Amino acid sequence: WDCSSDSMGKYCTAVRKLEDKFEGLEFHHVERDRNTAADVLSKLGSSRTQAPPGVFVQEILQPSIS
């Protein structure tokens, strides 16, 4: 598999370092128009509306991988 996005490159590298720790590893690319959960989260993250009941939002100010 290949990461074409620079912003995802460091995450891809981190995953590749962990690959041999698992018996199996599968990746499935899901296009945005078929991934309603990601679409909802991206819209929530870019809006100023209140999160729906039962949804908790944690603001992360720095990337988890630098």
C-alpha positions as CSV (number, residue, x, y, z in Angstrom):
1,W,0.0,0.0,0.0
2,D,1.1,3.5,-0.6
3,C,0.4,6.9,1.1
4,S,0.0,9.6,-1.5
5,S,-0.7,12.4,1.0
6,D,2.3,14.1,2.7
7,S,0.2,14.8,5.8
8,M,-0.5,11.0,6.2
9,G,3.1,10.0,5.4
10,K,4.3,9.9,9.0
11,Y,1.3,7.9,10.1
12,C,2.0,5.4,7.2
13,T,5.6,5.1,8.4
14,A,4.5,4.4,12.0
15,V,2.1,1.7,10.8
16,R,4.8,0.1,8.6
17,K,7.1,-0.1,11.7
18,L,4.4,-2.1,13.6
19,E,3.4,-4.4,10.7
20,D,5.6,-7.3,11.9
21,K,4.0,-7.2,15.4
22,F,0.7,-8.6,14.0
23,E,-0.2,-12.0,12.5
24,G,-2.2,-10.3,9.8
25,L,-2.9,-6.8,8.7
26,E,-5.4,-5.6,6.0
27,F,-6.1,-2.2,4.6
28,H,-9.3,-1.3,2.8
29,H,-9.5,2.1,1.1
30,V,-13.0,3.5,1.5
31,E,-13.7,6.4,-0.8
32,R,-15.1,9.5,1.0
33,D,-18.5,9.3,-0.8
34,R,-19.0,5.8,0.6
35,N,-17.7,6.6,4.1
36,T,-20.6,8.4,5.8
37,A,-19.0,8.2,9.3
38,A,-15.8,10.1,8.1
39,D,-18.0,12.5,6.2
40,V,-20.1,13.3,9.4
41,L,-16.9,13.7,11.5
42,S,-15.3,16.0,9.0
43,K,-18.3,18.2,8.8
44,L,-18.6,18.3,12.6
45,G,-14.9,19.2,12.9
46,S,-15.2,22.1,10.5
47,S,-18.5,23.5,11.9
48,R,-19.3,25.4,15.0
49,T,-22.5,23.4,15.7
50,Q,-23.0,21.5,18.9
51,A,-22.2,17.7,18.8
52,P,-25.2,15.4,18.7
53,P,-26.3,13.8,22.0
54,G,-24.0,10.9,22.9
55,V,-21.1,12.3,20.8
56,F,-18.1,13.6,22.7
57,V,-15.6,15.9,21.1
58,Q,-12.0,16.2,22.2
59,E,-10.0,19.0,20.7
60,I,-6.5,17.8,19.8
61,L,-4.2,20.7,19.3
62,Q,-1.1,18.8,18.0
63,P,-0.7,15.8,15.7
64,S,-0.3,12.5,17.5
65,I,2.8,11.8,15.4
66,S,5.3,14.6,14.7
